[in-house]
Amino acid sequence: MNSQPIKDLIQIYFDANFELDAKKLASVFHDEGRIIGHDGAGNLVNMDRIAFIAHMEEMAKVTPQTPRADEIVAIDFTSERTAVARVKVRLGDVIYTDALNFIQIHGKWGVIAKIYAGSPV
């Protein structure tokens, strides 16, 4: 299967995280996208796309730009219209490992769910 559309979206995702550009980041997600993980205390974080983008806009105000560190670890297609990408991206002093779950709807690929975990640099 052609992974280039997924790789193109991942590159936008990497660029948006490095540039702390919430609007660019929003373009990678389907409107119904979810972001799931945990906070520093181990509590569940479960946000819709709108809440996530608002969170990222706030983070951009207080997060210093740091050296770029992003990597595609793996891309696995689970069907012709679904794929999971495991990526690493640095944001501030944290390296995140993200499972980006992609789905193609009406010919458009986008992230429908992101599950993340972070580790201090």
C-alpha positions, 0 to 999 in steps of 0.5 A: 500500500502507498504510505506516502500520504501518511508520511506527508501528514506525519511530516506536517505533524512533525513541523507543526510540533517543532514550530508550535503551530496549533493550526497546522497541527489541527490540519492533520486530524479529522474533525472527530479526532481524539487525543488520549494519554495521561498527565504527569500524575497518571490521570487519564487525558481524553480530549477532542480535537478542539480541546487538544488544539486549544491546549497546544495553543497554550503550550506554545506560549510557555514552551521554549523551542528546543532542538528538533527530534522527530522520527517515524518508528513504524507505519502499519496498514491495518486495511486499505483505509486505516493505518497506525504510525508510531512516531517520536517527537520532542516538545519542550523537555519531553520526548513523546511516543505517539501512536497516530491512528489514521483513517481515510474518509471520502479519500482524505487521510487524517488522524482519528486517534492519537495515543501518547506517552512522554518521557523527560529528555 
